[in-house]
């Protein structure tokens, strides 16, 4: 089970985009990298293709390392570290570690 999943809201804690929040668009678990909406934008010079007939400069998100972000707790809306807890029925769930989140479960 991964600490950060696609669809989570995260806060960037270091780098050029420090302080910005965004939604996780894609996760690369083997590389420990994620793509966050509106963060780490790069410009690609594209030649004309059938999909992009005019070509030109396209801005898109590049991956950032997973250690550079913190998960935003969904209910309390605070940045937090993530832990795991095994429920009595044997399922493993993600749990917020921040004191203000009070061990709130992240689904």
C-alpha atoms as one frame of an Amber mdcrd trajectory, in Angstrom:
protein
   0.000   0.000   0.000   1.318   3.445  -0.931   1.315   6.487   1.333   0.203
   8.824  -1.469  -2.256   7.729  -4.134  -3.770   9.149  -7.297  -6.509  11.652
  -6.446  -5.028  12.743  -3.085  -4.555  16.448  -2.373  -0.977  17.290  -1.399
   1.061  20.306  -0.261   4.511  20.915  -1.758   6.935  21.471   1.138  10.175
  22.277  -0.707  11.437  23.608  -4.018  10.234  26.307  -6.406   6.570  25.453
  -5.847   6.778  25.397  -2.026   3.395  26.123  -0.427   1.271  25.208  -3.441
  -1.459  22.598  -3.223  -2.603  20.283  -5.958  -4.226  16.995  -6.821  -2.059
  13.949  -7.577  -2.541  13.036 -11.241  -0.172  10.073 -11.515   2.090   8.006
  -9.237   5.344   6.296 -10.247   5.974   3.889  -7.309   9.251   2.397  -8.612
  10.788   5.861  -8.995   9.116   7.342  -5.857   7.797  10.232  -7.949   4.381
  11.788  -8.517   2.805  14.269 -10.910   0.851  17.035  -9.150  -1.668  19.242
 -10.950  -0.232  22.731 -11.611   3.163  21.982 -10.010   6.623  21.686 -11.616
   5.495  22.986 -14.998   7.898  22.562 -17.910   7.717  23.837 -21.471   7.995
  21.351 -24.332   8.672  22.487 -27.886   6.377  20.271 -29.966   6.567  19.790
 -33.706   3.259  19.669 -35.606   1.471  16.305 -35.474  -2.049  15.102 -36.238
  -3.014  15.631 -32.584  -1.377  19.070 -32.412  -1.483  20.438 -35.984  -0.036
  23.881 -35.167   2.820  22.599 -32.958   4.412  25.198 -30.677   5.296  25.394
 -27.003   3.216  23.245 -24.627   3.294  23.535 -20.819   2.897  20.313 -18.855
   3.582  18.931 -15.395   6.806  17.046 -14.679   7.247  14.482 -11.872   8.505
  15.533  -8.434   9.893  13.331  -5.677   7.346  11.979  -3.214   9.418  13.236
  -0.246   8.824  16.838  -1.353   5.090  16.718  -0.592   2.808  16.181   2.407
  -0.665  14.729   2.241  -3.550  17.065   3.110  -5.929  15.344   5.551  -9.308
  15.226   3.785 -11.546  16.157   6.733  -9.330  18.417   8.881  -7.561  20.017
   5.866  -4.100  20.071   7.546  -0.804  18.830   6.028   0.195  15.584   7.701
   2.493  12.602   7.600   0.926   9.249   6.784   1.008   6.028   8.776  -0.794
   2.713   8.545  -3.136   0.874  10.873  -4.534  -2.653  10.635  -8.227  -2.839
  11.472  -9.707  -5.777  13.451 -11.047  -7.305  10.228  -7.480  -7.407   8.826
  -7.679  -4.537   6.331  -4.861  -2.009   6.233  -5.794   1.703   6.144  -3.824
   4.944   5.907  -3.897   7.107   9.049  -2.961  10.787   9.519  -0.139  11.401
  12.020  -0.788  15.122  12.682  -2.142  15.870  16.193  -4.950  18.049  14.799
  -6.110  15.193  12.561  -6.570  12.854  15.599  -5.583   9.683  13.712  -8.161
  10.330  11.023  -8.356   7.603   8.396  -7.573   8.418   4.763  -9.364   6.300
   2.197
